[in-house]
Amino acid sequence: MTTPWGFLPLIRPAVSRRASSWDQTGGNDDCIRVEAGQSVVLADIHGAGVITHMYFTMIEPHPLDYRDAVLVMYWDGETTPSVEVPLGDFFCISNCVVRRFTSLMVTVNPGGGPHTINNGLNCYFPMPFGKSARIELRNESPRVLGGPLGRIWYHIDYEIYSGELPGDWGRFHAQWRREHTTAAKAPLSMRGAFPAINRTGDDNYLALEAKGEGHVAGLFLQVDNVQGGWYGEGDDMIFVDGDIWPPSVHGTGSEEVFGGGACPDAEYAGPYTGFHLIENQHGEVFKGKNAMYRWYLNDPIRFRESLRMTIEHWHANDFANDYASVVYWYQSEPH
């Protein structure tokens, strides 16, 4: 079958399992506490398998919990993690500002109350492991996570296989980066002047620098537009396997990367692309917090040796703003 869900009829030699915050006393206190500075193991799995779904929720969290809680994942006994990302950023929450949206790989569903109170965070990226998987939640704040209740609920659904994984299956990786603030290449009076030229990409915002063989599966980009005005004229430039100039993948502007029309000023979310946060702060179009995602499911960005994934902050990097990102990718180990 060639449909995206053609695997569903296949009977596989696997068993389904779940690690969760269920109350093992038999009661209904189905949550965990993560105290200040504490790291809690959410799943410690042995054998070969694949994580198929992850879910988290907190009720009345402190707004900074979404960035102070850090999700960390290790595959196959590695000593450095393949995933180390703030919890909110991993689920496409930009600068701790929640937007509920639905896409194929990440979904933020509503609970009761306003956006800041109660949301269900879901991720559907498959995460293979050959020998073991260890997932931790680290609290880098001076307070208990989860707001006044101090509680976090979670599910980690996975399969365990009776044999080994196929040898060509990469391992899931995700990395958070931030540049606060990007350095403008032109003086304020000249910013936005189209004669400016960028023929190196050296000053672009750097979202990922990876070595090995693999492919990018997703990009979550967030821009806190403190300068104001349309910030997104910058091209994505992706340097594959040691490209110098020009890069193998060169775009034409931020809105094209994320599937929008020219200069999106209203929020939208789709299966593969979205501008799901456009704050238009104080009534000024484009000002304030903005967030966008792109899932490279039909068109993964493949590399054999190395990858540098960058994007201009406006044309020729002429705007100074706060950029942060998460890149989701698969590659062979070691990373």
Secondary structure, DSSP 8 states (H G I E B T S, - for coil): --STTTTTT---SEEEEEEE---TTSSS---B---TT-EEEEEEEESEEEEEEEEEEEES--TTHHHHEEEEEEETT-SS-SEEEEHHHHTT-BTTB---EE-SSEEEEE-SSSTTTEEEEEE---EEESSEEEEEEEE-SSS-SSGGGT-EEEEEEEEEESS---TT--EEEEEEEEESS---SS-GGGTT-TT---SS-TTSEEEEEEESSEEEEEEEEEEEESS-S------EEEEETT--SS-SEE-S-HHHHTT--SS--S-EE-SSEEEEEE--GGG-TT-EEEEEEEE-SSS-EEESSEEEEEE-SSGGG----EEEEEEEEEE-S--
